[in-house]
Amino acid sequence: MGYWLGVVETLSIQEAAELLGVTASAVLQRVSSGSLPGRRVDRDWRLLRPASKRLVTPRD
């Protein structure tokens, strides 16, 4: 699961992929292009959970 960075929860590429219902490579591609906000921390990408959740559309 994500960990806390200050007071904002962050997600790994894999965690964001699971949340968004897409592959990890799709998330990595969007982060690399800048269409999904994220930051590199050492060798890993971290995404803000609130920013990722806004991209999820409700399913009926």
C-alpha positions as a Python dict, from the first residue, in 0.01 Angstrom:
ca = {
    (1, 'M'): (0, 0, 0),
    (2, 'G'): (105, 361, -34),
    (3, 'Y'): (307, 536, 231),
    (4, 'W'): (276, 883, 378),
    (5, 'L'): (503, 1161, 257),
    (6, 'G'): (432, 1443, 498),
    (7, 'V'): (53, 1449, 513),
    (8, 'V'): (-17, 1335, 157),
    (9, 'E'): (-40, 967, 68),
    (10, 'T'): (161, 861, -234),
    (11, 'L'): (130, 561, -463),
    (12, 'S'): (379, 352, -655),
    (13, 'I'): (330, 294, -1027),
    (14, 'Q'): (177, -48, -954),
    (15, 'E'): (-60, 87, -686),
    (16, 'A'): (-176, 366, -919),
    (17, 'A'): (-230, 111, -1196),
    (18, 'E'): (-451, -98, -969),
    (19, 'L'): (-647, 210, -859),
    (20, 'L'): (-697, 326, -1219),
    (21, 'G'): (-765, -21, -1359),
    (22, 'V'): (-484, -3, -1616),
    (23, 'T'): (-142, -163, -1657),
    (24, 'A'): (168, -37, -1479),
    (25, 'S'): (326, 39, -1817),
    (26, 'A'): (28, 262, -1908),
    (27, 'V'): (73, 457, -1584),
    (28, 'L'): (448, 486, -1640),
    (29, 'Q'): (389, 613, -1992),
    (30, 'R'): (144, 881, -1867),
    (31, 'V'): (378, 987, -1585),
    (32, 'S'): (672, 1007, -1825),
    (33, 'S'): (473, 1222, -2069),
    (34, 'G'): (350, 1451, -1792),
    (35, 'S'): (-21, 1374, -1836),
    (36, 'L'): (-26, 1213, -1490),
    (37, 'P'): (155, 1404, -1214),
    (38, 'G'): (435, 1215, -1043),
    (39, 'R'): (786, 1254, -905),
    (40, 'R'): (1094, 1038, -911),
    (41, 'V'): (1220, 939, -568),
    (42, 'D'): (1555, 770, -619),
    (43, 'R'): (1476, 503, -880),
    (44, 'D'): (1101, 491, -818),
    (45, 'W'): (811, 704, -932),
    (46, 'R'): (564, 827, -669),
    (47, 'L'): (222, 967, -751),
    (48, 'L'): (-5, 1165, -520),
    (49, 'R'): (-310, 960, -428),
    (50, 'P'): (-554, 1255, -447),
    (51, 'A'): (-436, 1345, -799),
    (52, 'S'): (-467, 982, -911),
    (53, 'K'): (-815, 942, -762),
    (54, 'R'): (-946, 1241, -962),
    (55, 'L'): (-875, 1045, -1280),
    (56, 'V'): (-1098, 756, -1176),
    (57, 'T'): (-1449, 776, -1314),
    (58, 'P'): (-1732, 607, -1122),
    (59, 'R'): (-1849, 278, -1269),
    (60, 'D'): (-2216, 177, -1280),
}
